[in-house]
Amino acid sequence: MRQVWRFRFLIVWSLVLMLAGNVILFPVSAGQGEESIANVSAPSVILMEASSGQVIYEKDADQRRSPASVTKVMTLILIFDALASEKIRLEDEVVTSARAKAMGGSQVFLEEGEVQTVETLIKCIVIASGNDASVAMAEYIAGTEEEFVKRMNERAKGLGMTNTHFVDCCGLTEDPEHLTTARDIALMSRELITHYPQIQQYSTIWMENITHVTKQGTKEFGLANTNKLLKMAVNFRVTGLKTGSTSKAKYCLSATAEKDGVELIAVILAAPDYKARFADAQTLLNYGYANCKLYRDTQMPELALLPVRGGKEDVIPLVYEGEFSYLGMNGEDFSAVEKKLQLPEEIEAPVEKGERVGVLRYELNGKVLGEIGILTDAGMERAGYADSLGRVIRKFVQFCRTQPDQSEQTEPIEQTEQPTQSEQVESADSADSADSADSAKSAEQSEQLDPSEQNVSTYIQ
């Protein structure tokens, strides 16, 4: 009996080991459920899809916290805004001020009076999180850091970052008013990577050297990327973006990644240590790529000209407000998506450029996924008396041009070729010869007739 129980025990224990082995060999992939997110250590996090702005996961995302150097995401937005408007160029030379040189914290050790190009300073900000480089660029664009920070707050307001207030351009400050949220950081990170995708040319650099040229001479300085996620073993492509840490803010990160055309943004605030922020970001990104599927419309229907009543012109061109994308989280079959164009038969003048006149709606199995606006691509004033008269005249002229030309339908009179002068002389001679021959022949015939026939013949002639 004891042997039987021992045998049963061995069987049960073997099964337990086999099941345990299965758990180890076939783990639940990250993101299959909320369990994988439960281990995130940071108190405030958010995961957002970049093209749609849809939030995939969040935890205390609206709690205001110090962002440390993640502040520089907004600094970079303003730099690229200035480049886009051609107010500055990448090759412009920037002179380092005494104030910029005196910045502490993470820096690239710029000297007062040192000259660096805008592009070099962008690398110093993105790769090495240089506070001195940030202040140098702020002063170059706005004159003073204070004015630059004012523009930062205005830009933040325009992006809907309602819980954000900046005090400096680099995040070094300990001012209690320098605050933002995980959600707001995701919003400004999305603005940077979607409007200025060239940021990836800098945010993916692992190491690079710059050259300091000062009164003391020339020397090389190595930039090392503070975003260690770039070198971690992950199943997605890391594209950026910005780290930050102070004693007050703890460890922060705005991480961006791409896989199969889907771009995700993971924001970590107040992680307990630098390893935890990267681990949390990896957990969020794994969860997102395991669960979400992106639909992006790359073949939007062509828009016809829209008739306008009472305008200076008969029709007006239309344009889509942007591209449409939708993030599915439930394994949707996007091949069944229906597009429904909703436009009026005509609109009435006057019309402003950019006026919303309709939508393109997307539906899947009766559920509305979303819609994209349709705007007028030009403005149009109401037609006056002269415009109406001109239109009538143009239509009349157009009508006349469409009617067949009567003169072209009449058969042309056949023209005979005029003989030359020599041909006329030859023709006259031939005629005289023919007349002489006829006269001789007539005389000969008259001699053969009797007198009565001759008289009749003379009478008829």
C-alpha positions in Angstrom: 0.0 0.0 0.0 2.8 2.3 0.9 4.4 1.7 -2.5 1.2 2.5 -4.3 0.9 5.8 -2.5 4.5 6.5 -3.3 3.8 5.7 -6.9 0.8 8.0 -7.0 2.8 10.8 -5.3 5.5 10.5 -7.9 2.9 10.7 -10.7 1.3 13.8 -9.2 4.6 15.5 -8.6 5.7 14.8 -12.1 2.6 16.4 -13.4 3.2 19.4 -11.2 6.8 19.8 -12.6 5.5 19.4 -16.2 2.9 22.1 -15.6 5.6 24.3 -14.0 7.8 23.7 -17.0 5.1 24.7 -19.3 4.7 28.0 -17.5 8.3 28.6 -17.7 8.7 27.5 -21.4 5.5 29.2 -22.6 5.0 32.4 -20.6 2.0 34.7 -21.2 3.3 37.3 -23.6 3.6 40.8 -22.1 0.5 42.7 -22.6 -2.0 39.8 -22.8 -3.7 41.4 -19.7 -3.4 44.0 -17.1 -1.2 41.7 -15.0 1.9 42.7 -16.9 1.3 46.4 -16.2 0.7 45.8 -12.4 4.5 45.6 -11.9 5.1 49.2 -13.1 6.9 50.9 -10.2 6.6 54.6 -11.2 3.6 56.4 -9.7 2.6 58.2 -12.9 2.8 56.6 -16.3 1.0 56.8 -19.7 1.1 54.9 -23.0 -0.1 56.7 -26.1 -0.3 55.8 -29.8 1.4 58.7 -31.7 -0.6 59.1 -34.9 -4.1 59.0 -33.3 -3.2 60.3 -29.8 -5.2 57.4 -28.3 -4.3 56.5 -24.8 -3.7 52.7 -24.4 -2.9 52.7 -20.7 -2.5 55.3 -17.9 -1.9 55.4 -14.2 -2.3 58.7 -12.3 -1.4 60.5 -15.6 -2.8 63.8 -14.5 -0.8 64.2 -11.3 1.4 67.3 -11.5 5.0 66.5 -11.0 8.5 67.9 -11.8 9.7 66.7 -15.2 13.4 67.4 -14.8 15.2 67.4 -18.2 12.2 66.0 -20.0 11.3 69.7 -20.1 13.7 69.9 -23.0 11.1 68.2 -25.3 9.3 71.6 -25.4 12.7 73.4 -25.9 13.3 71.2 -28.9 9.8 71.9 -30.3 10.5 75.6 -30.3 13.9 75.1 -31.9 12.4 73.0 -34.7 9.5 75.6 -35.0 12.2 78.2 -35.6 13.9 76.0 -38.2 10.6 75.3 -40.0 9.8 79.0 -40.2 13.4 79.7 -41.5 14.1 82.1 -38.6 17.2 80.1 -37.9 19.2 77.5 -39.9 21.2 74.4 -38.8 24.4 76.0 -39.9 23.9 79.2 -38.0 26.6 79.9 -35.4 25.6 80.5 -31.8 27.8 82.3 -29.3 27.7 81.0 -25.8 26.8 83.6 -23.2 28.2 83.8 -19.6 24.8 82.8 -18.3 24.7 79.7 -20.5 28.2 78.7 -19.5 27.4 79.0 -15.8 24.6 76.4 -16.0 25.1 73.4 -13.7 23.7 69.9 -13.9 24.2 67.9 -17.0 26.2 70.0 -19.5 28.6 69.8 -22.4 31.0 72.4 -20.8 30.5 75.3 -23.3 32.9 78.2 -22.6 31.8 81.8 -22.7 32.3 83.2 -26.2 32.5 79.6 -27.6 30.8 79.3 -31.0 28.8 76.2 -32.0 26.3 75.6 -34.8 22.6 75.2 -34.2 22.9 71.5 -35.3 25.7 70.8 -32.8 23.7 72.4 -30.0 20.7 70.2 -30.9 22.9 67.1 -30.5 24.2 68.4 -27.2 20.5 68.8 -26.0 19.2 65.6 -27.3 22.1 63.2 -26.7 23.8 64.6 -23.6 20.9 66.7 -22.1 23.1 69.7 -22.0 21.6 72.5 -19.9 24.2 75.0 -21.1 23.3 74.2 -24.8 19.6 74.6 -24.0 20.1 78.1 -22.5 22.4 79.1 -25.4 19.7 78.1 -28.0 16.9 79.8 -25.9 18.9 83.1 -25.9 19.7 82.7 -29.6 16.0 82.3 -30.6 14.2 84.6 -28.1 16.9 87.0 -26.9 16.6 85.8 -23.3 15.7 82.6 -21.5 12.7 84.3 -19.8 11.2 85.3 -23.2 11.9 81.8 -24.5 10.1 80.2 -21.5 7.1 82.5 -22.1 6.9 81.0 -25.6 7.2 77.5 -24.2 4.2 78.1 -22.0 2.2 79.6 -24.9 3.1 76.5 -27.1 2.1 74.2 -24.3 -1.3 75.9 -24.0 -1.8 75.5 -27.7 -1.2 71.8 -27.4 -3.8 71.4 -24.7 -1.2 70.9 -21.9 -3.6 72.3 -19.3 -1.6 71.1 -16.3 1.8 72.4 -17.3 3.8 75.4 -16.3 7.5 75.9 -17.2 9.9 78.1 -15.3 13.1 77.4 -17.2 14.1 75.8 -20.5 16.1 72.8 -19.2 14.3 71.5 -16.1 17.2 72.1 -13.7 15.1 74.5 -11.6 13.9 73.5 -8.2 11.0 76.0 -8.5 7.8 74.3 -7.1 5.8 76.0 -10.0 7.8 74.1 -12.7 5.3 71.2 -13.1 3.7 69.0 -15.7 2.0 65.6 -16.0 2.6 62.3 -17.8 -0.3 63.1 -20.1 1.0 66.5 -21.0 4.5 65.1 -21.6 2.9 62.6 -24.0 1.2 65.4 -25.8 4.3 67.4 -26.4 6.3 64.3 -27.3 3.7 63.4 -29.9 4.0 67.0 -31.3 7.7 66.7 -31.6 7.9 63.2 -33.2 4.9 63.6 -35.6 5.6 67.2 -36.8 9.4 66.9 -36.8 10.3 63.3 -37.4 13.9 64.4 -38.2 14.3 64.5 -34.4 15.1 60.7 -34.8 18.3 61.6 -36.6 19.6 62.9 -33.3 17.6 61.0 -30.6 18.9 57.6 -32.0 22.6 58.6 -31.8 24.4 56.6 -29.1 27.7 58.4 -29.0 29.2 61.3 -30.9 32.1 63.8 -30.5 31.9 67.5 -30.7 34.8 69.9 -30.9 35.4 72.7 -28.4 37.3 75.7 -29.9 38.1 78.2 -27.2 40.9 80.5 -26.2 42.5 77.6 -24.5 42.7 75.7 -27.8 40.8 72.9 -29.5 39.7 69.7 -27.8 37.2 66.9 -28.5 34.3 66.2 -26.2 32.3 62.9 -26.3 28.5 63.0 -26.1 26.9 59.8 -24.7 23.2 59.3 -24.9 21.4 59.2 -21.6 18.6 57.0 -23.0 19.9 53.6 -22.2 16.8 52.0 -23.7 18.6 52.4 -27.0 21.0 49.6 -26.1 18.5 47.3 -24.3 17.4 44.0 -25.9 13.8 44.8 -27.0 11.5 43.5 -29.8 10.8 47.0 -31.1 12.8 49.9 -32.5 13.6 52.6 -30.0 13.5 56.0 -31.6 14.0 58.3 -28.6 13.3 60.5 -26.8 14.3 62.3 -23.5 15.4 61.4 -20.0 15.4 63.5 -16.9 16.3 63.3 -13.2 16.7 65.5 -10.2 16.4 64.9 -6.5 12.9 66.3 -6.6 11.7 64.8 -9.8 13.4 61.4 -9.3 13.8 59.5 -12.5 11.7 60.5 -15.6 11.6 59.3 -19.2 9.6 60.0 -22.4 10.4 56.9 -24.5 9.3 56.6 -28.2 9.4 53.4 -30.2 8.2 52.0 -33.6 7.1 48.5 -34.7 5.2 47.5 -37.8 4.4 51.1 -38.6 3.0 51.8 -35.1 4.6 54.5 -33.0 4.1 54.4 -29.3 5.0 56.9 -26.5 5.6 55.7 -23.0 6.0 58.4 -20.3 7.4 57.5 -16.9 7.5 60.1 -14.0 9.1 59.8 -10.5 10.5 56.3 -10.9 12.5 55.2 -7.8 15.8 54.7 -9.7 17.2 54.9 -13.2 16.8 51.2 -13.9 13.2 51.2 -12.9 12.3 54.0 -15.4 13.7 51.9 -18.4 12.1 48.7 -17.1 8.7 50.4 -16.8 9.0 51.9 -20.3 9.9 48.5 -21.7 6.9 46.9 -19.9 4.5 49.6 -21.3 5.8 49.3 -24.8 5.7 45.5 -24.8 2.1 45.7 -23.6 1.2 48.1 -26.3 2.7 46.2 -29.2 1.1 42.9 -27.9 -2.4 44.3 -27.8 -2.9 47.1 -30.3 -3.3 47.1 -34.1 -3.3 50.4 -36.1 -5.6 51.2 -39.0 -4.4 54.0 -41.2 -6.2 55.1 -44.3 -3.7 55.6 -47.1 -6.2 55.7 -49.9 -8.8 58.4 -49.0 -11.5 59.0 -51.7 -10.8 61.7 -54.2 -12.8 64.9 -53.5 -14.8 66.5 -56.3 -15.3 70.2 -56.7 -18.3 71.4 -54.6 -20.9 73.7 -56.2 -21.3 77.1 -54.7 -24.6 79.1 -54.9 -24.3 82.9 -55.3 -20.5 82.9 -55.4 -18.1 84.5 -57.9 -17.3 81.1 -59.2 -19.5 78.0 -59.7 -17.4 75.5 -57.7 -14.8 75.4 -54.9 -12.0 72.8 -54.2 -12.0 70.7 -51.1 -9.3 69.1 -49.0 -9.2 66.7 -46.1 -8.4 68.0 -42.6 -5.7 65.4 -42.2 -5.1 61.7 -42.2 -7.3 59.2 -40.4 -6.0 56.5 -38.1 -7.6 54.3 -35.5 -6.1 52.1 -32.9 -7.8 48.8 -32.3 -7.3 46.9 -29.1 -9.6 43.8 -29.7 -8.1 42.2 -32.8 -10.4 43.9 -35.3 -10.5 43.0 -38.9 -9.9 46.3 -40.6 -10.5 45.0 -44.1 -14.2 45.4 -43.4 -14.0 49.2 -42.7 -16.6 51.2 -44.6 -16.0 54.8 -45.6 -19.0 57.2 -45.9 -18.5 60.6 -47.5 -21.0 63.1 -46.1 -21.1 66.4 -48.1 -24.0 68.8 -49.0 -25.1 69.1 -52.7 -24.0 72.7 -52.6 -23.0 75.5 -50.2 -23.8 79.2 -50.3 -21.3 82.1 -50.7 -19.5 83.7 -49.0 -17.1 80.9 -48.1 -14.0 81.1 -46.0 -10.9 79.0 -46.7 -10.7 76.1 -44.3 -14.4 76.1 -43.6 -15.6 72.7 -42.5 -18.3 71.5 -45.0 -18.4 67.8 -44.5 -16.8 64.6 -43.1 -15.5 61.3 -44.2 -16.9 58.8 -41.6 -15.3 55.4 -40.9 -17.5 52.5 -39.7 -16.8 48.9 -38.8 -19.6 46.4 -38.3 -22.0 49.3 -37.6 -19.7 51.0 -35.1 -18.3 54.4 -35.9 -14.5 54.4 -35.6 -14.2 58.1 -36.2 -14.3 60.7 -38.9 -12.0 63.2 -40.6 -13.2 66.7 -41.6 -13.5 68.0 -45.1 -12.5 71.7 -45.6 -12.7 74.2 -48.3 -9.3 74.7 -49.9 -10.1 78.3 -51.0 -12.2 81.3 -50.1 -15.0 82.8 -52.2 -16.9 86.0 -52.0 -20.5 86.5 -52.9 -21.1 87.5 -56.5 -22.1 91.1 -57.3 -23.9 92.5 -60.4 -20.8 92.7 -62.5 -19.8 89.1 -61.5 -23.2 87.8 -62.5 -23.2 89.7 -65.8 -19.7 88.4 -66.6 -20.8 84.9 -65.8 -23.7 85.3 -68.3 -21.4 86.6 -71.0 -18.9 83.7 -70.4 -21.7 81.2 -70.7 -23.0 82.8 -73.8 -19.5 82.7 -75.4 -19.1 79.2 -74.4 -22.5 78.3 -75.9 -21.5 79.9 -79.2 -18.3 78.0 -79.3 -20.1 74.7 -78.9 -22.4 75.4 -81.9 -21.4 74.1 -85.4 -20.1 76.7 -87.9 -22.7 77.1 -90.7 -20.1 78.4 -93.2 -18.1 75.2 -92.7 -21.2 73.1 -93.6 -21.8 74.7 -97.1 -20.2 72.8 -100.0 -17.4 74.9 -101.5 -17.8 76.0 -105.1 -15.5 74.1 -107.4 -12.8 76.3 -108.7 -11.4 75.7 -112.2 -7.8 76.3 -112.9 -7.3 79.5 -114.9 -5.4 78.9 -118.2 -2.1 80.7 -118.8 -1.7 83.3 -121.5 0.0 81.0 -124.0 -2.8 78.4 -123.4 -5.4 81.1 -124.1 -3.7 81.9 -127.5 -3.4 78.2 -128.4 -7.1 77.8 -127.5 -8.1 80.8 -129.7 -6.1 79.4 -132.7 -7.7 76.1 -132.3 -11.2 77.7 -132.2 -10.5 79.7 -135.4 -9.3 76.6 -137.2 -12.4 74.7 -136.1 -14.7 77.6 -137.3 -12.9 77.6 -140.7 -13.3 73.9 -141.2 -17.0 74.1 -140.2 -17.6 76.9 -142.7 -16.0 75.0 -145.5 -17.9 71.9 -144.8 -21.2 73.9 -144.7 -20.5 75.5 -148.1 -19.7 72.1 -149.6 -23.0 70.8 -148.3 -25.0 73.8 -149.7 -23.8 73.1 -153.2 -25.3 69.6 -153.0 -28.8 70.9 -152.0 -31.5 72.0 -154.5 -32.5 75.7 -154.5 -35.5 75.2 -152.3 -33.5 73.5 -149.6 -30.9 76.3 -149.8 -33.5 78.9 -149.1 -34.9 77.0 -146.1 -31.5 76.5 -144.8 -30.6 80.2 -145.1 -33.8 81.1 -143.2 -33.2 78.8 -140.3 -29.7 80.2 -140.0 
